[in-house]
Amino acid sequence: MSEPFANTVLSVTAAPPGFSVVVHHCETPEGGREKVVERYAFPVIAWAVVKRTDWSDGREDTRVEPVFLHNGRPTHTSDYRYMHSDLTPEPGEPKRTVGVVVGEPIGYVIP
């Protein structure tokens, strides 16, 4: 796994119903502007505490990331970004990045 995405899942807990993620696959041509080329939505099935090391300065921190099913496999956002990003493309190819937006439940009905 490349350094920007070298993260470790420390723990996982189930997510309450209603949370979702929308992922945006973006391309940025050399010298151009970022453009969204694909968009997908997935329900959140769990939350993961993820330890990451900032590859630019070696600092460690933890964050909570949503876990969702991608191709039938539980995937957290760092893993998804690893699979679908190319931060150092070949000459003439666009840089590929992934944006993730978490959607909250609209509301709960309390019996």
Contacts in CASP RR format, 6 or more apart in sequence:
PFRMAT RR
TARGET T0000
AUTHOR 0000-0000-0000
METHOD contacts of the structure
MODEL  1
MSEPFANTVLSVTAAPPGFSVVVHHCETPEGGREKVVERYAFPVIAWAVV
KRTDWSDGREDTRVEPVFLHNGRPTHTSDYRYMHSDLTPEPGEPKRTVGV
VVGEPIGYVIP
1 82 0 8 1.000
2 82 0 8 1.000
2 87 0 8 1.000
3 53 0 8 1.000
3 55 0 8 1.000
4 55 0 8 1.000
4 85 0 8 1.000
4 87 0 8 1.000
5 78 0 8 1.000
5 79 0 8 1.000
5 81 0 8 1.000
5 82 0 8 1.000
5 85 0 8 1.000
6 52 0 8 1.000
6 53 0 8 1.000
6 55 0 8 1.000
7 50 0 8 1.000
7 51 0 8 1.000
7 52 0 8 1.000
7 53 0 8 1.000
7 76 0 8 1.000
7 78 0 8 1.000
7 79 0 8 1.000
8 50 0 8 1.000
8 51 0 8 1.000
8 52 0 8 1.000
9 48 0 8 1.000
9 49 0 8 1.000
9 50 0 8 1.000
9 76 0 8 1.000
10 48 0 8 1.000
10 49 0 8 1.000
10 50 0 8 1.000
10 51 0 8 1.000
10 62 0 8 1.000
11 48 0 8 1.000
11 49 0 8 1.000
12 46 0 8 1.000
12 47 0 8 1.000
12 48 0 8 1.000
12 49 0 8 1.000
12 67 0 8 1.000
13 46 0 8 1.000
13 47 0 8 1.000
14 45 0 8 1.000
14 46 0 8 1.000
15 44 0 8 1.000
15 45 0 8 1.000
15 46 0 8 1.000
15 47 0 8 1.000
15 66 0 8 1.000
15 67 0 8 1.000
16 105 0 8 1.000
17 105 0 8 1.000
18 43 0 8 1.000
18 44 0 8 1.000
18 104 0 8 1.000
18 105 0 8 1.000
18 106 0 8 1.000
19 43 0 8 1.000
19 44 0 8 1.000
19 66 0 8 1.000
19 102 0 8 1.000
19 103 0 8 1.000
19 104 0 8 1.000
19 105 0 8 1.000
20 41 0 8 1.000
20 42 0 8 1.000
20 43 0 8 1.000
20 44 0 8 1.000
20 68 0 8 1.000
20 102 0 8 1.000
20 103 0 8 1.000
21 41 0 8 1.000
21 42 0 8 1.000
21 44 0 8 1.000
21 66 0 8 1.000
21 68 0 8 1.000
21 77 0 8 1.000
21 100 0 8 1.000
21 101 0 8 1.000
21 102 0 8 1.000
21 103 0 8 1.000
22 39 0 8 1.000
22 40 0 8 1.000
22 41 0 8 1.000
22 100 0 8 1.000
22 101 0 8 1.000
22 103 0 8 1.000
23 39 0 8 1.000
23 40 0 8 1.000
23 41 0 8 1.000
23 42 0 8 1.000
23 80 0 8 1.000
23 84 0 8 1.000
23 98 0 8 1.000
23 99 0 8 1.000
23 100 0 8 1.000
23 101 0 8 1.000
24 36 0 8 1.000
24 38 0 8 1.000
24 39 0 8 1.000
24 98 0 8 1.000
24 99 0 8 1.000
24 100 0 8 1.000
24 101 0 8 1.000
25 36 0 8 1.000
25 37 0 8 1.000
25 38 0 8 1.000
25 39 0 8 1.000
25 40 0 8 1.000
25 84 0 8 1.000
25 96 0 8 1.000
25 97 0 8 1.000
25 98 0 8 1.000
26 34 0 8 1.000
26 35 0 8 1.000
26 36 0 8 1.000
26 37 0 8 1.000
26 96 0 8 1.000
26 97 0 8 1.000
26 98 0 8 1.000
26 99 0 8 1.000
27 34 0 8 1.000
27 35 0 8 1.000
27 37 0 8 1.000
27 94 0 8 1.000
27 95 0 8 1.000
27 96 0 8 1.000
28 34 0 8 1.000
28 35 0 8 1.000
28 94 0 8 1.000
28 95 0 8 1.000
28 97 0 8 1.000
29 92 0 8 1.000
29 94 0 8 1.000
30 91 0 8 1.000
30 92 0 8 1.000
30 94 0 8 1.000
30 95 0 8 1.000
34 97 0 8 1.000
42 68 0 8 1.000
42 69 0 8 1.000
42 70 0 8 1.000
43 68 0 8 1.000
43 69 0 8 1.000
44 66 0 8 1.000
44 67 0 8 1.000
44 68 0 8 1.000
44 102 0 8 1.000
45 67 0 8 1.000
45 68 0 8 1.000
45 69 0 8 1.000
45 74 0 8 1.000
46 66 0 8 1.000
46 67 0 8 1.000
46 74 0 8 1.000
47 64 0 8 1.000
47 65 0 8 1.000
47 66 0 8 1.000
47 67 0 8 1.000
48 64 0 8 1.000
48 65 0 8 1.000
48 66 0 8 1.000
48 67 0 8 1.000
48 76 0 8 1.000
49 62 0 8 1.000
49 63 0 8 1.000
49 64 0 8 1.000
50 62 0 8 1.000
50 63 0 8 1.000
50 64 0 8 1.000
50 65 0 8 1.000
50 76 0 8 1.000
50 78 0 8 1.000
51 60 0 8 1.000
51 61 0 8 1.000
51 62 0 8 1.000
52 60 0 8 1.000
52 61 0 8 1.000
52 62 0 8 1.000
52 63 0 8 1.000
52 78 0 8 1.000
53 59 0 8 1.000
53 60 0 8 1.000
54 60 0 8 1.000
54 61 0 8 1.000
65 76 0 8 1.000
65 77 0 8 1.000
65 78 0 8 1.000
66 76 0 8 1.000
66 77 0 8 1.000
66 100 0 8 1.000
66 102 0 8 1.000
67 74 0 8 1.000
67 75 0 8 1.000
67 76 0 8 1.000
68 74 0 8 1.000
68 75 0 8 1.000
68 80 0 8 1.000
69 75 0 8 1.000
70 80 0 8 1.000
70 83 0 8 1.000
75 83 0 8 1.000
77 100 0 8 1.000
80 98 0 8 1.000
80 100 0 8 1.000
81 97 0 8 1.000
81 98 0 8 1.000
81 99 0 8 1.000
81 100 0 8 1.000
84 96 0 8 1.000
84 98 0 8 1.000
85 96 0 8 1.000
85 97 0 8 1.000
85 98 0 8 1.000
86 93 0 8 1.000
86 95 0 8 1.000
86 96 0 8 1.000
87 95 0 8 1.000
87 96 0 8 1.000
87 97 0 8 1.000
88 95 0 8 1.000
89 95 0 8 1.000
89 96 0 8 1.000
END
